[in-house]
């Protein structure tokens, strides 16, 4: 069997020319991690961290073995993932992995450069760059090993782009390089060799004054923003432009020969590939910014570089359903004129599984033409015990924009200033997914009116001057359509009543509906009626709503972990009561605290999108209601964490409070209700 493994873009695998379906995201993440070190083992602890970050399950090692087995089965060759004393390794040859072929072609191009053959070097560099389809490991998660390897590959790619520009200059292609290099240098303002290539192209095209202006602009920027002077290469090119000695090697290709450290004085290679290290040439990671058309077409090797804006978005889903009017409204909010001019910020908030990230990514993918300088994406891990540090998030954004690792300032405030300076004159959309708080988001906001920000969060943000948009469940028709697109229209077309029941049992929540559709698709022998029966058992519903790495319970686990201890206890107490809705005084009795304190805990659960709140039309007081699935989850947590004695005490307190209220009502003395309820008077305050 002939395998091909491609990581220079979204991860894909083929066997004998046929795509291999890896399915679950965990299998993709596992394979991507193994392909970071092809042929060399990855230790089990490193694989566990790559799959589960800092929150592995207790059975992580056993689950890893299951994933390895499933990966072998998916590929149809168990010898492709081997186990040894050091861990697991991917058995992959150099010809099978595109990253290794890229490095081989780049090395061959450099050998041709050293041999003084710029045409051959350029052709090899183009073939190497033609292997790229997007950011490396684009859809393979953000584990440390994968992220580090992706950064290395991105840096190698940009270096190859620079060497391609040098080869093209040596071949006398300066006129066609100017436009591409101008855009490329704007995308990567701290990449000095790009500015140097642009200066040489301008000078060789007879535009010496423009070349000098490029140098002055870069020198001013480096001085104002970083407090440094240009590096050796840029200064050397500046001096050559002033002398008019810019090495138009098209007149003498022998000058392209530069051994390992340089070339003949005045040659392009000597000016751009000298022995000195670029002070900002070693980036921690660059976006997909310079590519060449693939070499399938005749003459493709002679094509010039094509500039593309960085796009770090996760893949868009092919079955996006419903919410088209909302998506159009979001596009208008992000692209419409602001009065006064400002950066548009739109915050999508809502409960787990409502589809906030899916909607944000879908909208962002559709705005590529508007935000011509790029679309950036950062997962802020707001529902993890340790959300992303804003300073680390800024480092990722800045390196994506071309700032070298060694040029990054140390502090949050300094990185924020640099981020705003880089984006000052650009059109960039920034997607901040799963934000924990306003404090986490605020340093990541650009300052110019040309950019826009799309935030997703469980909580409604405050203090960001953002337009807040609640994302809730789908309508019944859209939920049914989504189920049909996933399970297959032929499975559900003749059963509209059963489909309506399935999506109702899923609370019309996109995540739950997607899982239900995946289960029908996986179990071809199941009828929709069978799935509806299984979902109808409320105590088992969370067990049923699992497909691959999709799980409603896992999303609720994440919400539960980030709650404070009092709010977690309040949720468990409500789980013991097992009521669909309640007043604050009921929770006060369960917790044995004043009503005001109970209201505060309930409001925390409302903020976390675990409860909803509405006025009781009888007296204007507020009642709290469980969101779908949360009631069953709260009951599970109570059964796991509370003792039998605790349950009895809670139920006794609530029954006592109910009895006191009933007795007061029977006597017709509403003024005594306050004294009958533990903790004080029944409150009519809001619920946050």
N, C-alpha and C positions, 0 to 999 in steps of 0.2 A: 504494500500500500504506500502511496505517495501522499505525504502530508504537507500542507502549507500553513504556517502560523504567522499571522499578520498583527502587529501591535502598533504600527505607525499610523494611528488613527483608531477608530473603534476596533476592539478585539474581534478577530474572526479566525475561524479554523476551517480548512477544507480537507477532505480525504478523497483522493483520486478525482479531484476537480469538483466534488459535490460538497456544498457547505455542511458543516457539522453543527447541529443545534445543541448548544450548551444549556439552554433553558435558564435555570435559576441564576440569579445574580451572584450567589455565593460560589457557584462553580466557575463563573467568569473571573471572579476575584481570586480564587485559588489558582486557576491556570495562569492568570496574569502575573501573580507573585512568583510562580515557578519559572515563568519565561524571563523574569528579570535576571536570572543567573542560569542560562541554559546549560544543561549538563552538569551543573554543580548543585549539591543538595542545599535546601533551605531548612533550617532547624525547625522542629515542631513548635517551640515557643514563638518563633517569628511568624510562622503561618497562623497560629492562633491569634496573635496580635493583628495580623493583616486582615483576618476574617471578622474579628469582633472588636477591634480597637482595644479600649481599656475596660470593656465590660463583657468578658467571655462567660458563657454559661458554665455551670459546674461540670457538665459532661463534654467540655470542649474537645478533649483529645479523642473521645469516642466519636463525637459528631464529625471531627475532621476526617477520621478513617472512613466514615460513611460518605463524605463528600469526595474523597479520593476514589472510592469504589464507583460512585456515580459518574465521576469524570472519566474514569477508564471505560465505563460502559458507553458513555456518550461518544467517545472517540473510537470505540470498537477495537482497541489495541491496548491491552493492559500493560505492555512493555513501554508505553510512552510516559508513564508516571512510575518511577522506580523508587523503592524504599531501601534505605541503607542506614548505617549507624549515625550518620549526620542529619538525617531527616528524609525529606522527599525531594526528588529531582525530576525535571522534565528532560527526557531523552530526545534532543532536537539537534539536527545537524546544521551546519552553516548555511546550506542551500535552502533549508526549510523555513528559516526565520527571517522575516524581512529586515529586522533591525541589524542582524549580522550581515546581510547582503548590503545594506546601506553603508555600514562601516567598511566593508570590503571594497565597494565601489569608490568611496571617498578616499581610502588609502591608495587605490590605484590612480585616482585623479591627482593626488599629491605626488605620486611617483612620476607621472607624466609631467607635472609642473617642474619637478626637480630635473627632469631630462630635457627641459626647454621646449615642450610641445603644448602650447596653450590651447590649441584647437582640440586635441585629444583630451586634455585635462578638463576643459569645459564640457565636452560630451559626457565624460564619466561623472562629473558633478551633477549634470542634468539627470542622468539615469538614476543617480542616488536620490536626488530630491523628488524624482517622479514616483518613488515608492510611497511617499507620504500621502495620506488621505485625510489628515486632520491632526489634532493634538495626540501625542503618543498615549496609548492606554486610555482613550477618551471616555470609555464607559466601563472601566474596570475598578471603580472605587478609588478611595484616597488613602489606602494603607501606606505606611511609611516606605516600604521597599518599592512599591509601584511608583509612588510620588517621586522618590529619589531617582529612580531609573528614568522616569519621564523627564525630569529636569535635565539629566545628563544628555539624553537624546535630543531634547530641544536645543540645548547649547551646541551640541555637535551639528545639528541641522543649521543653525544660524551661522556657525563658523563656515560650514560648507557653502552657504549662500554667499558669504563674503568672498570665499575663494573663487566661486563662480564669477562674481563681479570682477575680480582681479584678472581671471583668465579672459573674460570678454573684453576688458580694457586692453589687454595685451594683443587681442585680435583686432583692435581698432573699431570696436562696436560702441564707442562712447556715445554717439548720438541717440541710439535706441535705449541706452541705459539710464539716461538722465531722469526720465519720468518715474521709472520704477524705483530708482535709488532715492529720489526726492521723497516719495511716499514712504519708503522703507525707513529712511532716516527720521522721518516725522513720527513713525510708530515706535521707534527705538532711539529716543533722543540721546541716551547715554552710551550708545554703541559707536565709539569714535571711529572705528575703521570704516563703518558705513558712510559717515560724513567725509572721510578721507577719499573713499572711492567716488563719491559724488563730486568732490572738488576736482579730482583728476578728470572725470568725465566732462565736467563743464569746461575745464581749461583746454582739454584736447578738442572740444567742440568750438573753441574760439570764444569762450565766455568767461574770460579770466576775472573780470570784475565780480560776476556772480559767485565764482568760486571763492574769492576773498570774502565776500559777504557771508557765505556759509561759515567760514572759519570764525569770523567775528561774532556771528550769532551763537555758535556753539561755545566759544570762549566766554561770552557774557553769561550764557545759561549756566555753565559749570561754575563760574565764579559766584553768581548770585544764589544758586540753589545748593551747591555742594561746597563752595569755598575752595575750589582747586583750579589749577591751570590745566589746559589740554595736555595729553600724554605725548610721548616721544613721536609716535607715528603721525599724529595729526600735525604736530609742529614741523616735522620733517617735510610733509606734503605742503604745508603752508609756505615754507621756505622755497620749495621747488617751484610752486606757482609764482612766487615773487620773482624768481630767476627766469621763469619761462622754461624750465627744464623738467617737464613732467613725464618724460619717458613715453612718447608716443611709439610704443613698441611695434605697431603695425608696420613701421618702416624697417624694423630689424628684429625679427622674432627670436633671434638668438639671445637677446637681452632678457627674455623671459626666464632663462635658466637661472636659478637662484640657490642651487644646492639646498642646504638645510636652513640657512640663515640669511639669505639675501640674494642679491643679484648684482649686475653691473650698475655702477653709479648712474642714477637718472632713470633706470628702468622701472616699470610699474612694480615688478616684484620687489626690487630693492626698496622702493618707497613704502610699500604696503605690507611686506612680509619680512621685515627686518628682524633682528634677533631680540629686540626689546619686547617685553611683555606689555600688552595693553593694560593700563591701570583699571579700566572698566570693561575689559573684554571677557571676563569669566563670569557669566551670568548664572544665577541659581535657576533659571528657567525662562524660556521665551515662548510667546504664543506662536501659533501657526501663521507666520507673517510673510514668508517668501516661499513660493513654490514654483515649480515648472509644470507645464502640461505634461501628462504622461507620454512616454515615447512610443505609444502604439501607432500614432499617425506618422505618415511620411514627413520628414523634415522636422519632427518634434525636437530633435536634439539641437536644432538651430534656433529654436524659439527663445525669446528673451525671458527674463524673470517676470513673474506675475505677482503683484502685491495683493495680499488678502488681509483683511482686518482680523485681529485675534478673536476667536470664538471658542470660549471654554464652556459652553452650555452642555448639559447632558442631552442625550438624544431626545428628540420629540417623539411622542407616541403616535402610532399610525391609526389608532382607533379613538381619537379625541371625539367626544360626543357631547352635544348640548353646549350651553354656555357661550354660544357664538355671539349673542348680543353683548354679554358681559365682556368677552374678549375684545370686541370692537370698542366698547367703552374704555377699556384699559388702554388700548392703543391710542385713543384720542387723548386720554389723560397724560400719557407719557410723551406724546409728540406735539400736543397743542401749545400754542403761545401762552406764556405766563405773564401776568400783569400784577406787580412789576416783574421783570425778567428774573427767573430763579430756576434752580434745578427741580424738576418735577419729581416728587417722591410719592409712590403709591404703595400702600401696605395692605396685603391680603392677609386676613386673619380668620380663624375658625378652628373647629375641632379636628382631631386626628382623623385622617382618612377622607377628608372632604375634598381633596384634590387641589390644594393650594399650589403645591410645587408643580404638578402637572400643568395647571393653568398658566402659571408664571413662565415656565419653560416654553410652552406652546406659543404664548404671546411674544416672548423674546425672540424665538426663531423667526417669527414673521416680520421682524423689524430690522433685518439686516441692511436693507437699503437706506433706512433712515439714519441708523447709527453706523455710519460708514467707517468709523475708526475702531469698532469692535464691540463685542458683547461679552462681558466678564461674569463669571459665576463663582460664588463662594458659599460653601455650606458652613454655617455658623454653629451647628450642633447645639442648638438651643434646648433640645429635649434630652441632652445627655447630662450626667452628673457634673461634667466639667465642660461648659461651653467653650467655643473657640475664643482665644485671646484676641482682642481687636488689633493689637500690634502684629500678631502672627498673620491675621487675615490681611492686613495692609501689606505685609511682606509678600504674600502670595499675589496680591493684586499688582504691586509694583513690579515684581519680576515678570508677571504676565505682560506688562506694558513695556518691558525691555530694560528695566533698571537692573544692573548687575548686583549680585549678592554682596560684593565687597563695597558697593556704593550705598547700601541701605543704611540710613541713620539708625541709631540704637533705640531711641525712645518713641513712644506712641505719638506724642505731639509732633515730633520732627518728621516721622513717617507720614503723618496726616498732612502736614504742610507740603511735603514733596509730592504726595499723591494728588493733591489739589493743583499743584503747579503743573504736573505732567498732563493733567486733563483739562487745563485751563482753556485751550483753544481746540478741543476735540469734541467729536460726537460719539460718545460711548454710553452704552446701557450697562448698568451694574445690577446684577441680580443677587440679592442677599437672602439666602434660603435658611429657614428655620432659625430665625433670630430669637434670642433669649430676652433681650431688654433694649430699651432706648439707649442705655449707656453703651451697649455693645455696638449698636448701629451708628450712632452719631459720628464717631471718628471716621467712618467709612463713606461718608457722603461727599461727593465732589462739590466744587464751589461754583462752577461755571454753568450758565444757562443752556449750553449745548448738550449736556449730559442728562441722564435720567436714572432713577433708581426704582427698582421693584423689589419690595421686601415681602417675605412670607413669615408668619409667626402664629403661634397658638393664641397669643394675647393681642387685644386691640392696642396699638401703640398710642402713646401720648407724648406731646412735646417735641415731635419731629416735623411739625408743619406738613404732615403727610395726609393724603386722602386715604382714609381707611375704608376698605371694602370687605364686607363679610362674605366668606365663601362657605356655603352650607350644603346640605344634601341636594341631589338632583331632583327634578320633578319626576313623577311616576313614568311619564312617557320617555323621557331621556334615559332614566335608569333602565327601563325595559329595552330600549334601543342599544344601550351599552352592553347589556347581558347578551343580546343577540349577536352583536359584532364579535364578542369574545368566544361565546360557545358555538357560534355558527347559526346563521338564520334558519337553516333547515331543521335545527333541533327545537326551535321555539316558535316558529311561525304559526303553527296550527294550535298553539296552546296559550292564547293571550291571558286567560284567567289564571293559569298556573304561573306564568311569568310575572304577572302582577303580584301574586302572592309571594313569590321568591324575593322580588325587589322590596316588597313591604317588609318582609322579615329581615332584610338587609338594611332597613331604615333608609333606603334610597341613597345610602352612603357610597360614593364611588369606589372606595377601597373594598368594601364588603361585596358590592355587586361584581367588581372585577374578580375577586376571589371565587365567588359563586360561579361565574362564567368559566374561569380556569378549571374548576373542579368538574363541571359538565364536559368541558373539552377533553380533560384527561381521562375521564371515566365514560368511555363511549357507550358502555352498557347501561349507564344510569339514564333514567328518564327524568324530565323536569319534575314530575310528580314525586319521584323518589327523593330528589334533592329537597323539595319543599317539605316533605315529611321529616327529613333529618333536621332541617333548620327549624322546624316547628317545635322541637324539644328545647325549650328556653335554657335549661341548665346545661345543655350540650352545645348550644349555638356557637359559643366562642371556640370550642374544639373543632367544629365543622368549618369555621372560617379561617382556614389555613391552606395555602397553596404555595409550595416552594418556600421562598423567603418572605412571602407576603402573609401577614398575620394581623388580625385586628387586636388580639390580646397583646402582641408585642408593642403595638403603638400605644395601647393603654398602659402597659408596663412603663414605657418611657415617660408618659405624663405623670404617673404615680411616683416615679423615682425623684423627679425634680420638685415635688411638693415638699413643703416643710413638715416637720413631725406633727404639729397640731392639725394641719389640713389632712394629712394621711389618716390620722386617727378619726377625724370627723367622717371621712369617706367610709372607713370600716364600720363605724357606728351606724351609719345609714344603711350599710350592707346588712347588718344584723337585723335592722327593722324591716328591710325588704319591701319598702313602700314605693310606688311610682312617683309620688309627689308629697310634699310636706311643707309645713310652716316653720319659721325659725324657732318657735318655742318648742317644737318637737325635738329638734336637734339640741336645743339647750337642755332639755330633760335628759336626752341620751348621754350628753357629755357631762351633765351636772355642772353647768356653767351658766352665768347670766345670759339673757337673750341677746343683748348687744354683742357679747363675745361670740355667741353662736352665729349671729348674722355675719360677723367678720370672717369666720371660718367658711361659711357657706359662700360668701362673696369671693373668697380665694378660689373655691372650686368653680364658681362661675367664670372667673378670669381665666382659669385653666381649661375652659371649655368642657368641663365634666358635668356641669349642671346648667340649666337655663332658669330664667326667673321671669315671672309674669304676675300682674296684679290680680288679686282675688276680687271678682266683681261683687262679692257679697259685702265686703267692708273696705275695699281699697288696700287691704294689706297684701303683702307679697307672699307668693308660694313658689317653692323651688321644685324643679322637675329634673329627673335624670335624662341625660341624652341616651340614645339607643346604645345598647351593649354595656353602658357604664354601670347600670344597676346590677347586672349579672357579675360584672367584674368586681364591684364593691363587695358583693356577697362572697366571692371567692377569696378576696383578701381577708375578710373577716374570719372566714372559716380557717384560713391558714395561720393567722396571727393572733387571734383572740381565743381565750380559754372558755370552757363551758361556763365557769363562774361569772366571767365578764358578761357573757351573753345574757345570763339570767338577771344580773343586776341592771343592765341597760334596759331590757324589756320591762322589768319591774318599775323602773323610774318612769318610763314613757307611759306605761299603763296607769300608773298613779297620777300622772299629770292629766291624762285623758279623762280619768274618772273625776278629778277635781273640776275640770272644765265642764264636764257633763252635769255634775251636781249643781254647779253655779248656774248653768243654763236652765236647768229644771226649776230652780228657785226663782228664775226670772230676775236675777240680780246681775246684770252685765258688769256693774261697777266693781263687783267682787272678783271678776275673772282675773284681774291683775294680781291680786294677792294669792289666788289659787295656783297660779303658774309659777314653778320654780324659776328664780332668777329675775323676777320683776315683771312689769307690764308687757303685754303683747305689743310688739312694735310695728309701726307702719312705715319704717324707713326704707329707703331704696336698697337695691342689691348690687350696686356697683357696676 
